[in-house]
Amino acid sequence: MLVLLNPQARGGRARRLEPLLRAAVAVQAPLAMVAAPGSVADALALLHAQPQGGRVVLAGGDGTLHQMLPALLARELELGLIPAGSGDDSARAFGLRGWPWPRALAQALSAPAVAVDVGEVITPQETRPFVSSLGAGFDAAVAQRALQGPAWLRGMPRYLLATLREVAHLRRFSLRVSVDGQLLHEGDTLFASTLNTPSYGGGMPAVPAARFDDGRLDLLLAGRFDRVDTLLMLPRLLTGHHLGHPEVQCRSFTRLCIESEVPLPLAADGEAMAAASRVEVRVLPRALKVVVAG
């Protein structure tokens, strides 16, 4: 078994876990290897070297999981997760958010895994899987600003600061959005984002009813919002009361197509992607096995 720590997670503070994890794993799983590779390429190489269908424990956040996801899927690896990121929306959905690392490690090493859905986004430039969310439009631009935010600010406060900065440069996009082959929306749009978990952006309850094991993804679409409307919507979004707004739509789907007149900002699990004028999204049902809270 491989226990993989991202030392850059949580602004580099996750590095402090390395000696603690090594000591704990030596007692609980002496045959396991603990690694804290210095690059994504090195981490992916370690995953690709694992036996097909084996188990890997990741210590990191949504970004760590997102970067490792292609290898996890290719090798059909089971995933145990130690939350050590800034947002941890995947860990929150799996019931692990806030767990102390010794409890999360014990669960990750020994508890059974369950099959969860994965999303896949397809653009002319690339195809990429994601676990938690795909931002498209305003919230993707916010995610990109959050990646550049101050290292000392974590979680939702980091996203709120990025949101306020993006509101000052607010853009809307002319989109044509189709869900499972049916036209849903055409016109000015603030964002048209996909959720596989109830929250994104460090805990914002975007689609409270979303489930990661129902074989479907959820579209959250915000239409014609100006700066004032966007600022007024923030408190509702933070408390999960935005879904009653007349310019907000939520729809579950298996396939989604977004066409934009200009390249649309994109972010998968909070990680920036190249902007694209055509975006397709589909669900990969039960594609990943994950240890969740018991």
N, C-alpha and C positions, 0 to 999 in steps of 0.2 A: 504494500500500500504506500502511496505517496501522499505526504502532507506538504502542500505547496503554499508558501507565504509570499504575498506581495509586499516587499518592504517599503514600497512607495505609497501604499494605501494610507488613507486618512492623513494626507499631507506629510507622509514619511514617518508618522508616529507608530505605524504598525510594526516598524522595524524592532521596536522594543519587545515584541512578542517572541522573537526568534529564540533566545536562550530559554525562555519559559516553555515554549512548545517543544523544544528538543528534550528538555528534562521530563516533561509530562509524557511525551510519546515513548521515551525510553522505558518508562514504567508500564504504560497502558498497552502499547503496541510495539514491542521491541524489534519486530521485523520491519516496521515501517521506516521509510526514509523521509527526513525533513529537509526541504530545500527552500532557499530564498534567492532565486536566480536574479541576476542583475539586469536582465533584459526580457522583453516579451518573447523574443525568438528562442532564448534559452528555456523559458518556461514551456513554450509549445513543444520544443524538442523532448523535454521530459515527459510530457503527456503522451506524445506519439510513441514513446518507448514503453508505455505501460501495456500490460496484457489486455487484450480485448475483453470488455465487460468487467474490468476490475473497478476498484473504488479509489477515488481521489478526494482528499480533503483540501478545500481552498480556504485560506484565510485572507480576506480582502473584502471589497465592496462590489457594487454593481459593475463598475468599470473592469475590475479584475475578472469577474465572471464573464462579462461580455467578450473580453479578449481571449479567454480560454475556451469559449463555447464551441467554436468550430472543431477543435481537437477533441473535446468531450463528446461531441456528436459523432465524429468520425470513428472514434475508438469505442463508442457505446459505453462510456465510462459512467459509473454511478458517482454522484456528487454529494459530498458532505460539506457543509458550509459553516465557517466561523466568521460571523459578521465583524468586519474590521474596516468598513468604509465610511464615507461621509454621508451618503444618502441611504444605502442599504434597503431600497424598496423591494428587492427580491427577497432578502432575509425577512423583511416585515411580512410579506405575503406568505412565506413559509412558516411563520410563527416564531422566528428565531431572533428577531430584533430585540436588542437589550439584554440578551443572554450574556452572562460572563463567559469569557473564553474557555475556562475549564469545563463548564457544563456543555457548551456547544461542541467542544472537542470530543467529549465522551459520547454525545449523541451522534456526531458525525462518524465516529469510528465503529459504532456497534449497532445502531438502530437500522431497521429495514428502510429501503428506499421505495418511493412511490413514483409512478410515471406522471409527468407534467407536460403540458403543451409548450411549444416554442413558436415564436413568430419568425417569419422570414420576409425580408424586404428585398425587392428586386428593382434596380434602376439600370439605365444603360451603362453605367460605370461598374456596377458590382452587385453581387448577391450576398446578403449578410443575415445570419440568424440573430435573434434577440430574445431575451427572457422576459423583461419587464415592460418595456415601452419603446415606441417609435414616435418621436416628436417630429412634426411636419409643419413648418411655418413659425409663428411667434414663439412657441415653447421650445422649438429646436434652437432658435437664435438665443433664447434665454439660457439653455443648457450650454451652448458654446461660450457665452459670457461667464457662466458659473465656473467653467473649467479654467478660466483666466482670472478668477477672483482671488482675494487674499487667502493664503494658506491657513490662517488661524480661524477662519470662519467656515463652519461645517454645516452639513444637513440643510434643513429648510431655510434658515437665515441666509445661507449663501445663495440659495435660489431666489429668495425674496429681493436681495440686493441686486442680483442680476436682472430680475424682472423689472425693477424700478428703472434701471439703466436702459433696458430695452424699450420700455414704454416711451422714453424720451425720443427714441428713434423709430417709433411705431410704423410698421409696414403691414398692409393687407395684401392678399394675393387673390387673383382671379382664378378660381379653381373649378374643375368639373370632377365631381366625386361620385363614383359608382360602387355599390355594395352588392356582391353576389350577382353581378350582371345587370342590376337595376340602377338607373340614375337617381341619386338621392339629393344632390345639391349642385347648383351651378351659380357662380357669382363671387362677390367679395367675401373673403374668408380670412379670419385671424389665424386659425390653425385647424388642421384636420389630423389628429393624432390617434395612435393605436395603443391600447392598453391590454396587457395580459395579466396584470396584477391590479389590485384596487387603487394603488397609489403610484405616483411618480414625483420627481422633483424633490426628493428628500422627505416624503411623507404627505404630500398633498392628495387628499382622497378624491381623485379625479373621476373614477368609476367605482363607487363603493361596492357594487354588486358583481364586479368582475371576478372570475374564477380562473385559476391556472390549469384546471383539469376538466373543462367542459367541452373541449374540442372546438372552441370558438375564441375569437378575439373581439375586442370592443373598440369601436370608433367613437371618439369624442370630437365633435366638430363645433367650432365657434365661428359664427358668421360675421356680420358687419359690426365691428366694435371700433369706436374711436378711442382716444387716450383717456377721456373721462370715463367712458363705459368700461374700459379695461381696468382702470383703478377701482371702480366701484364693484367690479366682478371679483376682485382678489379676495375680499373677506368671505364671499360666498363659496369660492373655490376651496379656501382653506378649511371651511367647515362642512364641505360636501353638499351645499345647498344651491349649487349652480345649475343643476339639471332642470330646474323649473323655468329657467330663463328662456324667452321665446327665440333667442338667437343661438341657443345651444341645443345640439342634437346628440343623442347617444344611440348607437345601433350595433348589435353583435353581428358578426360575419365570419365567413370562412375565406373569402377573397375580396380584396379591395383594390380599386384603381383610382389614382389621383392624377389628374392632368392639369398642369399649370402653364400660364402664359409666359412666365419667367422662371428661372431656376429656383426651386423651393428649398429653403434651409432644412436639413435633416439631422437628427441625432438619435442613435439607437442606444438604449440603456444609458443615456446621458453622454455617450461618446459621439463626437462630431463625425458626420459623413459628408461626402461631396454633394453639393446641391444638385437637384435634378428636376427636369420639367415633366417627367413621367415616373410615377412611383407605383409599384404593385406590391401588395402585402398579402400573404397567405398564412394560414395556420398549419403547423406540423403537429398533429395530435399525438400526445403521449410520446414525444420524441426524446425526452430526457428523464432519467431517473434521479430523484433528489431525496435526500433525507430531510424530512420536515419535522416540526415539533410533534411529539407524541401526545 
